[in-house]
Every structure is written in C-alpha cells, then in structure tokens.
Amino acid sequence: MRRVISWWDRHQVALYLAAIAVGAIVGLAAPDVAPALEAATNPVLALLLFATFLGVPIIELGRAFRDWRFLATVVVVNFAVVPIVVFAVSRFVVDDGGLFIGLLLVLLTPCVDYVVVFTGLAGGARARLLAATPLLMLLQILLLPVYLLLFAGPGITEQIEVGPFVEAFLILIVIPLIGAAIVQAVARRHRVGQRVEAVMAAAMVPLMMLTLAVIIGSQIAAVGAEALTLLRLVPLYVVFLVVMLFVGLGAGRLARLDIPGTRAVAFSGVTRNSLVVLPLALALPAELGLAPLAVVTQTLVELVGMVVLVHVVPALTPAHLAVEDRASTDRSAG
C-alpha cells in the first residue's frame, strides 16, 4: 500500500488532469448523470476538506490567527486589488448581461474551500489560510453587494441572498473542521483515531481526483451547449488567473511573508468561490440565464489552472528565496 501511495503522490498532477478528462468525457457522453453528480459535489468536497483539516493540527490554527501580517495581506489582495482587476476584465463582456453578472459574481468572491487543499499541495501555509476563511467569507458576504452595486447597478443587488453563503460555510468548513478536531482528540488516546488519520492522509490524492471528476462531470454538458458564447470568458479568466498569481506573489514579497505564506496569498488571490456563488447565479432571472454557466466556465478554467499552479508556484518561489529574505531583513535591521 505504501508503494501505491508513494506512486500517486509522485504523479498527482498527471492524475488530476486525468480525473478532469474523465469527468469531461462522462459529463459529455452521459449528460443525464449531471444532476446526480451535482448533488454529490458538496458531500465529496466536504470529505476532501475533512481529510485536509485532519492534516492540520488544530493548535496551528490558533497560532495562525495571530499572524496579522498574513491576514492583512490576504484581505488587501482579495478585497482591494481583485476588484480593480475584475472591473478591468469585465469591461469586455459588459454588453452581455448574463456573462457580465456571472463574471462579477465569481471573480469578486475568494475561495474558502479547495484552495486550502491546493495551497497545501504547493507547499503553502494551509493552516494560516484555513484560519483566514471565516474572515474571507464574512467580508465577501458584506462586500459583494457593494461591488455589484458599483459595477452593475442596484437592480442586481436586490436579487442576491446570503443563504447559500451561510449554508456552504457550515457544510464545507464548519462541519468538516469540527469532525477533524474530534478525530485528532481521539487519536491522542485511541488507536482508532490514529487509523482514521492515516487512512484519510493516504486518500488525499484519490479524493482530489474524485472531487475534480465530479465537479467537471456535473457541469461540462451545460457549458458545452453554450460553448461559442462562453468562449468569450475563457481568455478573461486566464488573464485574471495570471495577473492575480503575480499580484499575490508580489504582495507576499512586499509584506515580507515567508515562502509558505507567500504561496498561500497567491493561491487565495487566484482561486474563486464558484461552488458557493453558483446558487446565487441560478437564482437570477431568466434574462440573465447565462450567469450560472459563466460561473461554471470559471470553475473549469480554474481547476485546470490550479493543477498547473501546484508546480508553477513552488518554481516561482524556490526555498532559497527565504534565505535571501532573511538576509535582507537582517541587513536592513543592522
């Protein structure tokens, strides 16, 4: 079993791409399975996050809450810089209400779920990012209506409800986190808890593959039906991803964060809350019917991008930079 775990850890990026391909094939070949896959998305994602939280000692979360420099950097990147970038890219689809609103909904809301997983895979500070998720969720609930009002006008904000945000936070963050804390407490005294930790740690790669396949499979057919229209969004989402990657890396360096912290900021800036805002988009009136598909299109682009960034971000932030940062700090202090 150890050989199998070692093998899929070494080949995880290829396996994730294969899972995306399988999900796309299944979703296109059998579109009738989309509702079942969509219903499975939250349970599968919650299980993935439960496994992720198990790998983060709860004591680390307490320390992470005290890292105000990291929290401030994440907040500034997501709620000061991101809106500027979103305003710029949204100008290219302002003529189409569905595409425009869908783009705004998804790009203005930072991810609070699988971003933690990808951050950990890239050697980022997943505990600190996990500790920031309540703040990120609260701020996006408060600020999304403000940005929508500024960018799209008052008609849209009146149709946005906070219910899906609260529900997603409970299902995807609070419940898995409490479950992980209970298992960690049991593991200190009983072998059964240790076995659960070991099994879930070994299952991380398969769980990520399952999550990717389920998400892609549940949405690809709907996107394919409007492919020509939605193609307008793909370059905009790619530009956003690339721009925010370098904004995040630059912000981490400017704030003098360590390498794991810098990687976490980059992933937080790039990754969006598509699974949470999708119900908001689905609740919009019929004349904005493309909005949900615009959200899903971003998910497809982002997931492929995340798989790539798991290797790219460590390459852009090699460990030796940490040594250089410390040396520079010492010189300035002197």
C-alpha positions as semicolon CSV with decimal commas, in nm:
position;residue;x (nm);y (nm);z (nm)
1;M;0,000;0,000;0,000
2;R;0,284;0,237;0,078
3;R;0,418;0,189;-0,274
4;V;0,079;0,281;-0,420
5;I;0,056;0,593;-0,202
6;S;0,409;0,694;-0,294
7;W;0,332;0,642;-0,663
8;W;0,021;0,858;-0,674
9;D;0,192;1,126;-0,465
10;R;0,469;1,145;-0,726
11;H;0,224;1,152;-1,019
12;Q;-0,055;1,357;-0,864
13;V;-0,062;1,633;-1,126
14;A;-0,097;1,382;-1,411
15;L;-0,365;1,201;-1,214
16;Y;-0,558;1,523;-1,154
17;L;-0,550;1,606;-1,525
18;A;-0,670;1,252;-1,599
19;A;-0,955;1,297;-1,349
20;I;-1,057;1,622;-1,521
21;A;-1,053;1,441;-1,857
22;V;-1,261;1,152;-1,722
23;G;-1,514;1,391;-1,571
24;A;-1,543;1,577;-1,902
25;I;-1,589;1,254;-2,100
26;V;-1,853;1,120;-1,863
27;G;-2,037;1,452;-1,848
28;L;-2,047;1,490;-2,227
29;A;-2,121;1,124;-2,306
30;A;-2,394;1,087;-2,041
31;P;-2,539;1,432;-1,963
32;D;-2,826;1,269;-1,772
33;V;-2,586;1,195;-1,484
34;A;-2,519;1,566;-1,429
35;P;-2,788;1,615;-1,160
36;A;-2,658;1,318;-0,958
37;L;-2,300;1,442;-0,986
38;E;-2,407;1,792;-0,888
39;A;-2,582;1,655;-0,580
40;A;-2,263;1,468;-0,490
41;T;-2,040;1,776;-0,519
42;N;-2,082;1,915;-0,166
43;P;-2,050;1,576;0,013
44;V;-1,737;1,487;-0,186
45;L;-1,587;1,830;-0,129
46;A;-1,669;1,815;0,242
47;L;-1,493;1,477;0,267
48;L;-1,189;1,618;0,088
49;L;-1,177;1,913;0,326
50;F;-1,222;1,683;0,626
51;A;-0,911;1,493;0,511
52;T;-0,729;1,823;0,461
53;F;-0,821;1,954;0,805
54;L;-0,705;1,629;0,964
55;G;-0,359;1,705;0,831
56;V;-0,357;2,045;1,003
57;P;-0,308;2,021;1,382
58;I;-0,575;2,234;1,544
59;I;-0,310;2,403;1,758
60;E;-0,164;2,551;1,437
61;L;-0,491;2,731;1,372
62;G;-0,460;2,919;1,699
63;R;-0,113;3,035;1,601
64;A;-0,232;3,127;1,252
65;F;-0,499;3,364;1,390
66;R;-0,219;3,570;1,544
67;D;-0,043;3,622;1,207
68;W;-0,195;3,961;1,136
69;R;0,052;4,043;0,859
70;F;-0,062;3,740;0,660
71;L;-0,432;3,809;0,725
72;A;-0,396;4,173;0,623
73;T;-0,216;4,076;0,302
74;V;-0,485;3,823;0,206
75;V;-0,760;4,077;0,274
76;V;-0,592;4,354;0,072
77;V;-0,526;4,123;-0,224
78;N;-0,881;3,987;-0,232
79;F;-1,085;4,296;-0,149
80;A;-0,873;4,587;-0,274
81;V;-0,671;4,457;-0,570
82;V;-0,908;4,190;-0,705
83;P;-1,199;4,435;-0,760
84;I;-0,973;4,658;-0,970
85;V;-0,867;4,364;-1,187
86;V;-1,227;4,239;-1,211
87;F;-1,353;4,582;-1,316
88;A;-1,094;4,588;-1,594
89;V;-1,166;4,241;-1,735
90;S;-1,544;4,280;-1,701
91;R;-1,543;4,567;-1,950
92;F;-1,501;4,313;-2,230
93;V;-1,841;4,147;-2,162
94;V;-2,043;4,441;-2,031
95;D;-2,262;4,416;-2,343
96;D;-2,397;4,073;-2,236
97;G;-2,581;4,087;-1,902
98;G;-2,556;3,715;-1,822
99;L;-2,184;3,688;-1,891
100;F;-2,118;4,018;-1,715
101;I;-2,303;3,934;-1,393
102;G;-2,171;3,577;-1,386
103;L;-1,815;3,703;-1,419
104;L;-1,864;3,959;-1,143
105;L;-2,023;3,707;-0,905
106;V;-1,747;3,451;-0,935
107;L;-1,438;3,671;-0,959
108;L;-1,530;3,902;-0,671
109;T;-1,556;3,618;-0,418
110;P;-1,240;3,446;-0,284
111;C;-1,246;3,069;-0,242
112;V;-1,274;2,925;0,110
113;D;-1,274;2,551;0,040
114;Y;-1,049;2,362;-0,202
115;V;-0,800;2,649;-0,213
116;V;-0,672;2,510;0,119
117;V;-0,604;2,176;-0,048
118;F;-0,417;2,320;-0,346
119;T;-0,221;2,552;-0,118
120;G;-0,104;2,253;0,083
121;L;-0,008;2,062;-0,233
122;A;0,212;2,354;-0,339
123;G;0,384;2,380;-0,001
124;G;0,186;2,684;0,108
125;A;0,071;2,783;0,456
126;R;-0,259;2,595;0,454
127;A;-0,315;2,635;0,830
128;R;-0,289;3,013;0,805
129;L;-0,515;3,020;0,502
130;L;-0,766;2,796;0,676
131;A;-0,766;3,032;0,974
132;A;-0,843;3,319;0,735
133;T;-1,151;3,151;0,581
134;P;-1,410;3,286;0,831
135;L;-1,286;3,640;0,770
136;L;-1,283;3,590;0,391
137;M;-1,637;3,452;0,399
138;L;-1,770;3,733;0,617
139;L;-1,608;4,005;0,408
140;Q;-1,736;3,867;0,078
141;I;-2,090;3,846;0,217
142;L;-2,066;4,213;0,319
143;L;-1,874;4,347;0,020
144;L;-2,017;4,152;-0,276
145;P;-2,338;4,360;-0,280
146;V;-2,129;4,677;-0,260
147;Y;-1,913;4,584;-0,558
148;L;-2,212;4,462;-0,757
149;L;-2,386;4,793;-0,687
150;L;-2,081;4,986;-0,807
151;F;-2,016;4,772;-1,115
152;A;-2,366;4,664;-1,224
153;G;-2,620;4,891;-1,055
154;P;-2,890;4,843;-0,788
155;G;-3,114;4,604;-0,983
156;I;-2,883;4,306;-0,929
157;T;-2,803;4,354;-0,560
158;E;-3,172;4,330;-0,470
159;Q;-3,177;3,973;-0,604
160;I;-2,876;3,841;-0,408
161;E;-2,937;3,635;-0,093
162;V;-2,680;3,538;0,172
163;G;-2,836;3,198;0,241
164;P;-2,610;2,996;0,006
165;F;-2,301;3,155;0,161
166;V;-2,404;3,053;0,512
167;E;-2,505;2,702;0,405
168;A;-2,178;2,643;0,219
169;F;-1,973;2,771;0,511
170;L;-2,145;2,531;0,750
171;I;-2,129;2,226;0,521
172;L;-1,785;2,277;0,372
173;I;-1,591;2,443;0,655
174;V;-1,753;2,420;0,999
175;I;-1,871;2,056;0,997
176;P;-1,552;1,906;0,845
177;L;-1,338;2,117;1,079
178;I;-1,527;2,005;1,389
179;G;-1,507;1,644;1,270
180;A;-1,131;1,674;1,219
181;A;-1,087;1,825;1,566
182;I;-1,280;1,535;1,722
183;V;-1,072;1,274;1,538
184;Q;-0,748;1,449;1,640
185;A;-0,860;1,450;2,003
186;V;-0,949;1,079;1,987
187;A;-0,618;0,998;1,816
188;R;-0,422;1,122;2,120
189;R;-0,561;0,835;2,329
190;H;-0,702;0,571;2,098
191;R;-0,560;0,382;1,802
192;V;-0,886;0,408;1,607
193;G;-0,836;0,784;1,574
194;Q;-0,481;0,732;1,451
195;R;-0,607;0,486;1,190
196;V;-0,865;0,734;1,064
197;E;-0,591;0,997;1,031
198;A;-0,368;0,755;0,841
199;V;-0,643;0,642;0,605
200;M;-0,755;0,996;0,524
201;A;-0,397;1,113;0,470
202;A;-0,341;0,825;0,226
203;A;-0,669;0,904;0,048
204;M;-0,593;1,270;-0,029
205;V;-0,495;1,217;-0,393
206;P;-0,790;0,987;-0,478
207;L;-1,028;1,226;-0,301
208;M;-0,896;1,519;-0,501
209;M;-0,934;1,316;-0,822
210;L;-1,291;1,228;-0,729
211;T;-1,372;1,590;-0,649
212;L;-1,233;1,714;-0,980
213;A;-1,414;1,445;-1,180
214;V;-1,747;1,509;-1,005
215;I;-1,733;1,887;-1,048
216;I;-1,632;1,870;-1,414
217;G;-1,875;1,589;-1,494
218;S;-2,168;1,772;-1,336
219;Q;-2,118;2,094;-1,532
220;I;-1,943;2,024;-1,862
221;A;-2,256;1,940;-2,064
222;A;-2,431;2,265;-1,972
223;V;-2,121;2,462;-2,066
224;G;-2,084;2,273;-2,393
225;A;-2,435;2,373;-2,502
226;E;-2,334;2,742;-2,494
227;A;-1,968;2,691;-2,579
228;L;-1,942;2,956;-2,850
229;T;-2,089;3,229;-2,630
230;L;-1,893;3,125;-2,321
231;L;-1,564;3,120;-2,513
232;R;-1,557;3,498;-2,469
233;L;-1,496;3,442;-2,099
234;V;-1,210;3,193;-2,121
235;P;-0,930;3,441;-2,206
236;L;-1,062;3,680;-1,941
237;Y;-1,049;3,409;-1,673
238;V;-0,700;3,309;-1,785
239;V;-0,583;3,672;-1,770
240;F;-0,732;3,708;-1,423
241;L;-0,554;3,391;-1,307
242;V;-0,216;3,502;-1,440
243;V;-0,245;3,860;-1,315
244;M;-0,357;3,757;-0,967
245;L;-0,085;3,494;-0,945
246;F;0,183;3,760;-0,979
247;V;-0,010;4,009;-0,766
248;G;-0,027;3,751;-0,488
249;L;0,340;3,662;-0,515
250;G;0,433;4,031;-0,523
251;A;0,211;4,112;-0,226
252;G;0,368;3,831;-0,024
253;R;0,715;3,961;-0,100
254;L;0,613;4,321;-0,027
255;A;0,466;4,217;0,308
256;R;0,785;4,019;0,385
257;L;0,594;3,696;0,434
258;D;0,778;3,367;0,440
259;I;0,766;3,137;0,137
260;P;0,468;2,925;0,255
261;G;0,276;3,243;0,339
262;T;0,354;3,398;0,001
263;R;0,234;3,085;-0,179
264;A;-0,087;3,087;0,024
265;V;-0,156;3,451;-0,066
266;A;-0,101;3,371;-0,435
267;F;-0,346;3,080;-0,428
268;S;-0,602;3,285;-0,234
269;G;-0,586;3,565;-0,489
270;V;-0,626;3,330;-0,784
271;T;-0,890;3,088;-0,656
272;R;-1,255;3,194;-0,656
273;N;-1,567;3,083;-0,470
274;S;-1,751;2,935;-0,769
275;L;-1,923;2,649;-0,586
276;V;-2,075;2,891;-0,335
277;V;-2,188;3,163;-0,577
278;L;-2,337;2,916;-0,826
279;P;-2,669;2,901;-0,632
280;L;-2,676;3,282;-0,637
281;A;-2,634;3,278;-1,015
282;L;-2,903;3,010;-1,055
283;A;-3,149;3,230;-0,862
284;L;-3,116;3,521;-1,106
285;P;-3,398;3,599;-1,353
286;A;-3,424;3,427;-1,692
287;E;-3,277;3,718;-1,886
288;L;-2,951;3,654;-1,701
289;G;-2,962;3,280;-1,774
290;L;-2,600;3,269;-1,888
291;A;-2,475;3,381;-1,546
292;P;-2,462;3,029;-1,394
293;L;-2,276;2,897;-1,699
294;A;-2,033;3,188;-1,672
295;V;-1,963;3,078;-1,314
296;V;-1,917;2,716;-1,419
297;T;-1,684;2,816;-1,702
298;Q;-1,462;2,988;-1,449
299;T;-1,458;2,668;-1,242
300;L;-1,337;2,465;-1,540
301;V;-1,063;2,716;-1,625
302;E;-0,959;2,748;-1,262
303;L;-0,935;2,375;-1,188
304;V;-0,702;2,321;-1,482
305;G;-0,507;2,627;-1,371
306;M;-0,482;2,502;-1,012
307;V;-0,337;2,170;-1,124
308;V;-0,073;2,359;-1,321
309;L;-0,003;2,610;-1,042
310;V;0,070;2,331;-0,794
311;H;0,402;2,302;-0,980
312;V;0,441;2,658;-1,110
313;V;0,406;2,841;-0,776
314;P;0,684;2,643;-0,599
315;A;0,906;2,702;-0,903
316;L;0,839;3,078;-0,880
317;T;0,903;3,080;-0,504
318;P;1,201;2,849;-0,451
319;A;1,314;2,782;-0,096
320;H;1,639;2,977;-0,138
321;L;1,435;3,299;-0,156
322;A;1,352;3,252;0,210
323;V;1,721;3,265;0,292
324;E;1,760;3,580;0,082
325;D;1,461;3,739;0,254
326;R;1,606;3,672;0,597
327;A;1,944;3,808;0,492
328;S;1,783;4,123;0,353
329;T;1,585;4,170;0,674
330;D;1,898;4,128;0,883
331;R;2,084;4,386;0,673
332;S;1,803;4,637;0,698
333;A;1,781;4,581;1,074
334;G;2,152;4,643;1,102
